[in-house]
């Protein structure tokens, strides 16, 4: 869809205004990571100037196939819309940078850790917990099967306070140490004693995509609100703050050693 728009000399901003899409939604739709609705697709094709019936029919069929093939579709009834968008961005991104001040990233959680976090969350039905755990594990499997580069700033507090029980934390730390053996998972532990920490960063994930596919997108989350930022200025601010947090954190090898030390404490 991106190719169709650019071939016709239309900008994302102009098309978004014509069909009532935000820039973020239009980017996801054009890149095939947002489920199409027939009516939305018709509006887009009108905006792109696609009038040939055969071409329109072919694009509609491709869109419907894309909707059916998304691997996360079986979990749409238990996951929030923000979670599904997050998963779709993960699937397409070439690089993911993540910081969470309260818990480990969902891409790092072992089943018992994930189960404890989800069970303690607001408005989660008991029968949905196991399916949400399955979704997190599938997200991780999808990451393992790609050459993506994953960077995590891990607040030391999340490793000290713990989740579940000591046995869960020992297995969780062992899991992180095992992941660190490969080149794709890069951990930076942000120690409690570190000065001048950009503490206002909050839950942040930065998605970087292949050239010309999508601009960088930032996900931020609070207790009552989650949103995606695509405005270049807002994204740049979050990227700079994340880089500051990573800069004041321990380096890669020292971070792994710190996790080994904490494993002994648990």
Rosetta blueprint (number, residue, H / E / L):
1 X L
2 X H
3 X H
4 X H
5 X H
6 X H
7 X H
8 X L
9 X L
10 X L
11 X L
12 X H
13 X H
14 X H
15 X H
16 X H
17 X H
18 X H
19 X H
20 X L
21 X L
22 X L
23 X H
24 X H
25 X H
26 X H
27 X H
28 X H
29 X H
30 X H
31 X L
32 X L
33 X L
34 X L
35 X L
36 X L
37 X L
38 X H
39 X H
40 X H
41 X H
42 X H
43 X H
44 X H
45 X H
46 X H
47 X H
48 X H
49 X L
50 X L
51 X L
52 X L
53 X H
54 X H
55 X H
56 X H
57 X H
58 X H
59 X H
60 X H
61 X H
62 X H
63 X H
64 X H
65 X H
66 X H
67 X H
68 X H
69 X H
70 X L
71 X H
72 X H
73 X H
74 X H
75 X H
76 X L
77 X L
78 X L
79 X L
80 X L
81 X H
82 X H
83 X H
84 X H
85 X H
86 X H
87 X H
88 X H
89 X H
90 X H
91 X H
92 X H
93 X L
94 X L
95 X E
96 X E
97 X E
98 X E
99 X E
100 X E
101 X L
102 X L
103 X L
104 X L
105 X L
106 X L
107 X L
108 X L
109 X L
110 X L
111 X H
112 X H
113 X H
114 X H
115 X H
116 X H
117 X H
118 X H
119 X H
120 X L
121 X L
122 X L
123 X L
124 X L
125 X L
126 X H
127 X H
128 X H
129 X H
130 X H
131 X H
132 X H
133 X H
134 X H
135 X H
136 X H
137 X H
138 X H
139 X H
140 X H
141 X H
142 X H
143 X H
144 X H
145 X L
146 X L
147 X L
148 X L
149 X E
150 X E
151 X E
152 X E
153 X E
154 X E
155 X E
156 X H
157 X H
158 X H
159 X H
160 X H
161 X H
162 X L
163 X L
164 X L
165 X L
166 X H
167 X H
168 X H
169 X H
170 X H
171 X H
172 X H
173 X H
174 X H
175 X H
176 X H
177 X H
178 X H
179 X H
180 X H
181 X L
182 X L
183 X L
184 X L
185 X E
186 X E
187 X E
188 X E
189 X E
190 X E
191 X L
192 X L
193 X L
194 X L
195 X L
196 X L
197 X L
198 X L
199 X H
200 X H
201 X H
202 X L
203 X E
204 X E
205 X E
206 X E
207 X E
208 X E
209 X L
210 X L
211 X L
212 X L
213 X L
214 X L
215 X L
216 X L
217 X E
218 X E
219 X E
220 X E
221 X E
222 X L
223 X L
224 X L
225 X L
226 X E
227 X E
228 X E
229 X E
230 X L
231 X L
232 X H
233 X H
234 X H
235 X H
236 X H
237 X H
238 X H
239 X H
240 X H
241 X H
242 X H
243 X H
244 X H
245 X H
246 X H
247 X H
248 X H
249 X L
250 X L
251 X L
252 X H
253 X H
254 X H
255 X H
256 X H
257 X H
258 X H
259 X H
260 X H
261 X H
262 X H
263 X H
264 X H
265 X H
266 X L
